[in-house]
């Protein structure tokens, strides 16, 4: 009597598309420490990269947003066409959703002038609508149930709205409460930990997950600002470029590990354990966090805080936004070039103003949001005048004079 031939179950990621059962077709990762680490770091990387394209490269917010939308659409096509969870595709999509979600909120706030109170309320309602439609169609909001195309569509709609809400709510909390970078990171981090404790205590896992997911956006922004901003603004002075490279390196390492585990263990479905073991997952995520702490400590050790330079006048140190003399110097240079008829040189020099102003936004805006907005609008007016297809000297000069008056008024 012949022995039965052992039946080997094929790996999920090698099955034909039509052979995939709803239970097997998991398109999102298991929620682990690595998941939360990559999620938080991707917030800073995405936002910094978008700012780099818009300001440093000079593409501007509209072109940058258009590019990001195209890239997001392409990433979503790859994500929906993939037959199972593919880490590099999934996390690329998350980073792009992070960028677009942030830019949507910034467009409402900075371009249309919509109050953060209004935008926070609007995105809260939109997220509630997405969840309501999702539950009405599927009768579940569980993350472990993202195993059909329709559920995945609801999932990404919720992710995008959550990013936008996190940006608006985070900015609102930071500005309304005047939170510094460190305090903001501590508060948002504590709230996320509270969600984890609540889930352990029996509170809805779905509700606590999405609340924590929204909070990761302001937490990531607070950590990023704490590391990148100049010491004069309460940061650690690591710089945007170095911080972004560090975060990106950690993300790449963790995603590569996730990709290798998928190939080694197959796609994890609901009910299965963490690939590679939960303890190892925590160790890898913790190692990423320690790398950030070590980099911040090194930056502090090699670049100790310098005593604040004496203000050029008493008024300069008492302005609502602090000492604006560095911006004043650039504006004076731009004004001199315009008066001399060197509009090309003025356009080149005004880019330095744009870069410096955007880099200092996280440190200046919470000090006095209304005054920051006043100066931001004056800077935008000068940028618009000098970057017109055919810039006019009189218009550019008027915009420059208006900006000088705003700075003078803010300096007392």
N, C-alpha and C positions, 0 to 999 in steps of 0.2 A: 504494500500500500504506500503510495507516494505521499511525501509530506507536503502540506499546502505551501504554495508559493507565497512568501511574505509580500504583503501589499504596502508599498511605500507611498505615502501621501505626498504629492508634489508640493514644492514650496509655493506659497501664495503668489509671490511676485513673478513666477514663471508660468502661471496659468493663463490660458487665452482669455481675452476680455469677456467673452460670452460665458465662460466657465466659472467666472467669479460669482460666488453667492453673495448676497447682501451682507452676511456675517463676516465674510472674508475681505470684502473690498474696503478696507480701512484706508482713508486718504489723509489722515492727520495723525500726529504723533501722540504717544501716550504722555500724559501729564507727569513730568518728572522734574527734579531739580535742574537738569540740563535744559529742559523746555523753558523754565522761568528765567534761567540765566541768559540764554540766547535771546529770549523775548525782550528783556530789559536792555541788553547791550545793543540790539538791533535798532532800538528807538534812537539812541544817540548817533549811531553810524548813519542811519537814514537821513536824519535831520541835518547833520553836518555836511553830508555829501550834497544834499540839495542846496544848502546855503553856499557851498563852494562853487557849484555850477552857476548859481544865480548871481553871486557877487564877485568872486575871484576870477572866474572864467569870463564873466560879463554877459551871460546869456539872459539875465533878467528873470523875474518871477514867472511871467507868462510863458516864455519859451521853455523854461525848466519844468513847469507844471505840465505842459504839453508833452514833453519828452517822457516824463515820468508816467503819464497816463498811457502812452503808447507801450512803454516797457511793461507796465502793470498788466495791460491787456494781453501782451505776449506771454507773460509769466502765467497768467490765469489760464490761457489756452493750454500751455504745457501741463499745468497742474490738473486741469480737468481731463486731459487726454491720457495722463499717466494711469496705469492700471492698479497702482497701490501706492502707499506712502513712500515718497522718494525725498529724503531729507534735503538735498541741495535745491530741488525745485520748490519744495514747500517753504523753506526759509528765505529763498530769494523772493518769493511772492510776499512773504510777511514783511520783509524790509521795504519793498516797493509800496505795499499797502500803508506802511508806517509813514513813508514820505508823502504819499497822496493824501492820506487822512490829515496829516499836519498841515499840508498846503491848503486843503479845503477850509480848515478853520482860520488859517492866516488870511485867506482871501476874504472871508466874511468880516474879519476883525480889522485888518489893515487896509484893505482896498475899499470895501463897502462901508466900513465904519460901524458895523453891527456890534452892539454891546456884548461883552463876554457873558453877561447874565442871560441875554436873549439867546445867544448861540448855544450856551450850555443847556438851556431849557429845550431848544429846538432839537438838538442831537439826542437828548434824553428821550424825548417823545418819539423820534425816529427809531431809536434802538428798541423802544417798547413796541413800536409797530412791527419791526422786523421779527421780534420774538413772538408776538401775537400771531402773525401770519405763519411763522415757522411751526408753532405749536398747533395751530388750527389745521395745518396740512399734514403734519407728521405725528402729532400727539406725543412728542417728546422733544426736549432740548438738550438731551445728554450728549456730551462730547464723544462718548464711546459709540454713538449711533451714527456717526458721519460715514455712511456706507452706501449712499446712493447719490446720483448726480443732483437731485433736487435738494437733498439735505446739505450737500456741500455748497450749493449756491446760497442757501440761507446762511450757512456758516460764514462764508466770505463776506456776505452783506453785513452780518453782525460784526465781523472783525473790523471792516472799514469804518462802520459807524462808531464802534468802540474806540478806535484810534482818534477819530475826530472829537468825540466826546471827552476822551482823556486829555486831549490838547486844550480844549476850551475850559474844562473844569479845573485842570491843573494850573493854567494861566490865571484863571479867576481866583483860585485859592491863594496862589503866590502873590498876586497883586493886592487882593482885598485884605489879606492878613499880613502882608509885608514879610513873608517868609524868606529867610536867607537860603542859600543853597544847601548848607549842612542841615539846618532845621527842616527844610522841605524834604530832604532825603530821609531823615529820621522819621518824620510824621507819615509820609507815604509808605515807607517800608514797614512801619508799625501797623498801619492799616491793612497791608497785605498779609502780614503775620496774623492779624486778628481774623481775617477771612479764613486762614488755614485752621486756626483754633476753632472757629465756629463750625467749619465743616466736620472737624473731628468730634465736635460736641453734638452733631446730629442735624445741624442746619443744612438746608438744601445745598448739595454739592454743585448743582448747576448755577444757583444764584451766587454762591460764594466765588465760584470760578470766574464768572463774568464781571463781578465787582472787582475782583483782584486784577483781572485782565485790563479793565479800564484804568486802574490805579498804576499799572506798570508804566504807562506813558508818562505821567508826571514824575514818577520815581526815576525813570531812565533819564529824563530831562534834567532833574535836579542833580543826579550823580554826574552827568556829563558836564553841566555848568560848573559844578563844584571843582571838577578837575581842570576844565579848560580856561575858566575865567582868570583874569589877572588878579594878583594878590590885592591890588588896590580895591577891587570890587568884591572881595571876600572869597575868591577862588583859590586854587592851589597852584595856578600858573603853569600847568602841564602843557597847555596849548591845544588848539582844536585839531591840528594835524597829527600830533603825536598821540593824543587821546583816541582819535579815530582809528589810527593804525593799530594801536594796542587792542582796542575793542574788536576790530575786524579780525585780527590775528586769533583772538580767543574764539570768536564765532566760527572761523574757518576750522580751527582744530576740533571744536565740539561737533560741528556738522560733519566733518570727515569721519569722526568716531561714530556718529549716528549712522552714516552711510555704510561703514564697514560692518556694523552690528546688524543692519538690515540684510546685507548680503550673507552674513554668517548665520543668522538665526531665522531669516525670513521676516515677512511683515507681521508685526505684532497685532493681534486682534483682541477684542474685548475679552477679558477674563484671563489673559496671559500676563505673566510677570514682566518686569522691566528687563529688556535685553541687556545682558552683561551683568545684571544684578543691581539692585537698588543702592546698595552701599557703594559700589564702584561709581555709580552715576553721581551720587552725592559728592564723592571724593573729586571727581573730575570737575564738577560744577564749582566746588569749593576752591579747587586749584586756580580756576579762572578768576574767582573773586580775590584770592590772595595775590595773584599777579597784578591786579589793578591797585590793590593796597600798597604793594611793594613799589610800583611805579610812582604812585603819588608820594610815598615817603621819600623815594630817591630824589624826586623833583624838589621837594621841600628842603631836603638836606643840601642839595647843590645850589639851590636858589633861595636862600633864606629871605624872609620878608625884609624889605628895605624900608627905612623910615620914610614916612610920607613927606614929599617935598613941600616946602613952605609955599603957601598959596601966594599968587602974585598980588592979591589984594584981599582984604577981609571979606569982601563980597563974594570972591571966587570960592571961598571955603564954605560959605553959608547958602549957596544956591540950592534949590530943591533937588537938583541932579548932581550936586557936587561941583568939582572943578572941571569946567568945559574948555579950559584953555588950549588943550591939544586939538580939539575940533576947531576952535576959533582960529588957530594958526593956519590950519588947512584952508578954511574958508577965506581967510585974508589972502593967501596965496592965489586961490582961484579968482578972487575978486581983482587982484592985481593983473593977472593974465587977461581977464576979460576987458579991463580998462585999456590994456595995451593992444587989444584986437586979436590976441592969440587965443582964439576959441578952441583950437585943437589942443593946445597945451592945457587950457582950463578943463577940457573934457577928460584929459588924461589924469590931471591932478584931482579932480572931483571923485574919481574912482577910489582914491585913497580915503576920502571922507566916507564914502559908502561902506568900504570894507571895515574901517575903524568903528563906525557907528553900529553896524550890524554885529560886529564882534563884541561890542560893549552892551548890547541890548539886554542880555540876561542880567547884567549887573546894575544897569541904570533904570530900567523900566519899573521894577518893583518899588523904587524909591519915591517915584511920583508919576504914575501912569498917565495922568492928564498932561503934565508938562512934557513928558517923553513924547506923547502923541503930537503935541504942538510942534516940537522941534523936528520930529520925524516927517511931518507933513511939509515943513519948510525945506527940509533936505530933499524930499521927493520932488518938490517944485523946482529946485535948482537942477536936479538930475534930469528932469523932463525937459527943461529949457535947453540945457547943454547937449542933450542927446537927441534933439529933434533932427529930422532929415536935413533941414537947412536952418541951423541955429541962428537966432537973431541976437546981435550984441546988446541991444537995449533991453530986450526981454530977459536975457541971461543976467545982465547987470542988475536989473530990478529984483530978480529972484535971489541973487547973491546978497543984495542990500537987505532984503526982507529977512533972510536967514541970519545975517549979522545982528539985526535988531532983536530977533528972537533970542539969540544967545546972550546978548547984552541984558535983556529983560530977565532971563533966567539966572543970570549971575548977580542980579540985584542992582 
